């Protein structure tokens, strides 16, 4: 069993995976490479003056991998269900279990709906400020929680918020991910 399963390989999913893996939680990511980022060019991402969305995605995957995430490239998720202790994620190849799941499937909301996550009147997945759905320990991020405000920076921030809440629950106190170099004053 892994600590966190992330379904989706766009900015939201990879951001969530980056935070959880970097901070010591075993993290499994399912990435079908269907992210809208392949159609994007980033001019509005802090620290990036201009970058092709596919290049950004590959760079982010490498960063997530460098922290030890178990990324299943091309392995699509068919279902997500609860099992009393957490979640079971079913793919064509196997079943995986984790106490936390982060859904980051863009505008595709079927996995969240099948899991029983409540939707808003606008038809998006209803989440709180930490990106937690109505199903405890299930998070939804990115375009699936927004009617039209889709943007890479927002999506990455949503993924980070979900990951920080998972880390807070696991650590038993508010968790802050703020790296400081050893020579900082």
C-alpha positions as CSV (number, residue, x, y, z in Angstrom):
1,X,0.0,0.0,0.0
2,X,1.2,3.5,-0.8
3,X,0.4,6.6,1.2
4,X,-1.1,8.7,-1.6
5,X,-2.4,7.9,-5.0
6,X,-2.6,10.8,-7.5
7,X,-4.8,10.3,-10.6
8,X,-3.7,12.7,-13.3
9,X,-0.4,14.1,-14.7
10,X,-1.1,17.7,-15.4
11,X,0.0,20.7,-13.2
12,X,-2.4,19.9,-10.4
13,X,-1.6,16.2,-10.1
14,X,2.1,16.6,-10.5
15,X,2.1,19.4,-8.0
16,X,0.3,17.2,-5.4
17,X,2.7,14.4,-6.1
18,X,5.7,16.6,-5.8
19,X,4.7,17.9,-2.4
20,X,3.8,14.5,-0.9
21,X,6.8,12.6,-2.3
22,X,9.2,15.4,-1.4
23,X,8.0,15.3,2.2
24,X,8.3,11.6,2.7
25,X,4.9,10.1,1.8
26,X,5.0,7.2,-0.6
27,X,3.2,8.5,-3.7
28,X,1.9,6.7,-6.7
29,X,0.9,8.7,-9.8
30,X,-1.2,7.6,-12.7
31,X,-0.5,9.7,-15.8
32,X,-2.1,9.0,-19.1
33,X,-0.4,12.0,-20.8
34,X,-3.7,13.6,-21.8
35,X,-2.9,16.9,-20.1
36,X,-4.0,20.1,-21.8
37,X,-0.5,21.4,-21.2
38,X,0.5,19.8,-24.5
39,X,-1.6,22.5,-26.2
40,X,-0.3,25.3,-23.9
41,X,2.6,27.7,-23.9
42,X,3.5,29.2,-20.5
43,X,3.9,33.0,-20.2
44,X,2.1,33.4,-16.9
45,X,3.9,30.9,-14.6
46,X,6.0,32.5,-12.0
47,X,9.7,32.1,-12.8
48,X,9.1,31.0,-16.3
49,X,9.3,33.6,-19.0
50,X,8.3,31.4,-21.8
51,X,8.1,27.6,-22.1
52,X,6.2,25.0,-24.1
53,X,3.6,23.2,-22.1
54,X,5.0,19.7,-23.1
55,X,8.5,20.7,-22.0
56,X,7.1,22.0,-18.7
57,X,5.2,18.7,-18.2
58,X,8.3,16.7,-18.8
59,X,10.4,18.8,-16.5
60,X,7.8,18.5,-13.8
61,X,7.6,14.7,-14.2
62,X,11.4,14.5,-13.8
63,X,11.2,16.6,-10.6
64,X,8.5,14.3,-9.2
65,X,10.5,11.2,-10.2
66,X,13.6,12.7,-8.4
67,X,11.7,12.6,-5.1
68,X,10.9,8.9,-5.5
69,X,7.2,9.0,-6.7
70,X,6.1,5.8,-8.4
71,X,4.8,7.2,-11.6
72,X,2.7,4.8,-13.9
73,X,3.0,6.5,-17.3
74,X,0.3,5.5,-19.6
75,X,-1.7,3.4,-17.1
76,X,-5.2,4.7,-17.0
77,X,-7.5,4.5,-14.0
78,X,-10.8,2.8,-14.6
79,X,-12.3,3.2,-11.1
80,X,-11.8,4.6,-7.6
81,X,-13.7,3.2,-4.6
82,X,-13.5,3.1,-0.9
83,X,-12.5,0.0,1.1
84,X,-13.1,1.0,4.7
85,X,-9.4,1.9,5.2
86,X,-9.0,4.3,2.3
87,X,-9.3,3.9,-1.4
88,X,-8.8,1.2,-4.1
89,X,-7.7,2.5,-7.5
90,X,-8.4,0.0,-10.3
91,X,-6.5,0.1,-13.6
92,X,-6.5,-2.4,-16.4
93,X,-3.3,-3.9,-15.0
94,X,-4.0,-4.0,-11.3
95,X,-5.5,-2.6,-8.1
96,X,-3.7,-0.2,-5.8
97,X,-4.6,0.9,-2.3
98,X,-3.9,4.1,-0.3
99,X,-5.5,6.0,2.6
100,X,-5.5,9.2,0.4
101,X,-6.5,9.9,-3.2
102,X,-6.0,13.1,-5.2
103,X,-8.1,13.3,-8.3
104,X,-6.6,15.6,-10.9
105,X,-8.3,14.5,-14.2
106,X,-9.0,17.9,-15.7
107,X,-12.6,18.4,-16.7
108,X,-13.3,14.7,-16.5
109,X,-15.3,14.3,-13.3
110,X,-16.6,10.7,-13.8
111,X,-14.2,9.1,-11.3
112,X,-15.2,11.7,-8.6
113,X,-18.9,11.2,-9.3
114,X,-18.6,7.4,-9.2
115,X,-16.7,7.8,-5.8
116,X,-19.7,9.7,-4.5
117,X,-18.1,13.2,-4.4
118,X,-20.8,15.9,-4.2
119,X,-21.0,18.4,-7.2
120,X,-21.9,22.0,-7.1
121,X,-24.9,23.6,-8.9
122,X,-22.4,24.4,-11.7
123,X,-21.6,20.7,-12.1
124,X,-18.0,20.8,-10.7
125,X,-16.7,18.8,-7.9
126,X,-17.4,20.5,-4.6
127,X,-14.3,21.0,-2.4
128,X,-13.3,22.9,0.6
129,X,-10.4,25.4,0.8
130,X,-7.9,22.4,1.2
131,X,-9.4,20.8,-1.9
132,X,-11.0,17.9,0.1
133,X,-14.2,16.6,-1.4
134,X,-17.3,15.4,0.5
135,X,-15.6,12.0,0.7
136,X,-13.1,12.1,3.5
137,X,-9.5,11.9,2.4
138,X,-10.4,12.2,-1.3
139,X,-9.2,15.4,-2.9
140,X,-10.1,17.0,-6.3
141,X,-7.9,19.6,-8.0
142,X,-7.6,21.7,-11.1
143,X,-10.2,22.0,-13.8
144,X,-12.6,19.4,-12.2
145,X,-13.3,21.9,-9.4
146,X,-13.7,25.0,-11.5
147,X,-16.4,25.9,-14.0
148,X,-14.2,27.9,-16.4
149,X,-11.2,29.3,-14.5
150,X,-8.7,26.9,-15.9
151,X,-5.1,28.0,-15.6
152,X,-1.8,26.1,-14.9
153,X,-0.7,28.2,-11.9
154,X,-4.1,27.8,-10.3
155,X,-4.1,24.1,-11.0
156,X,-0.6,23.7,-9.4
157,X,-1.8,25.7,-6.4
158,X,-4.8,23.4,-6.0
159,X,-2.6,20.4,-6.1
160,X,-0.3,21.9,-3.5
161,X,-3.2,22.7,-1.2
162,X,-4.4,19.1,-1.4
163,X,-0.9,17.8,-0.7
164,X,-0.4,20.1,2.3
165,X,-3.7,19.0,3.8
166,X,-2.7,15.4,3.4
167,X,0.7,16.2,5.0
168,X,-1.1,18.0,7.9
169,X,-3.3,15.0,8.6
170,X,-0.3,12.6,8.5
171,X,2.0,14.8,10.6
172,X,-0.8,15.7,13.2
173,X,-0.1,19.4,13.0
174,X,-0.2,22.2,10.4
175,X,2.4,21.3,7.8
176,X,4.3,24.0,6.0
177,X,6.5,23.3,2.9
178,X,9.0,26.1,2.9
179,X,12.5,25.2,2.1
180,X,15.3,27.4,3.5
181,X,19.0,27.0,2.4
182,X,21.5,26.2,5.1
183,X,23.2,29.5,4.6
184,X,20.1,31.7,5.0
185,X,20.2,34.4,7.6
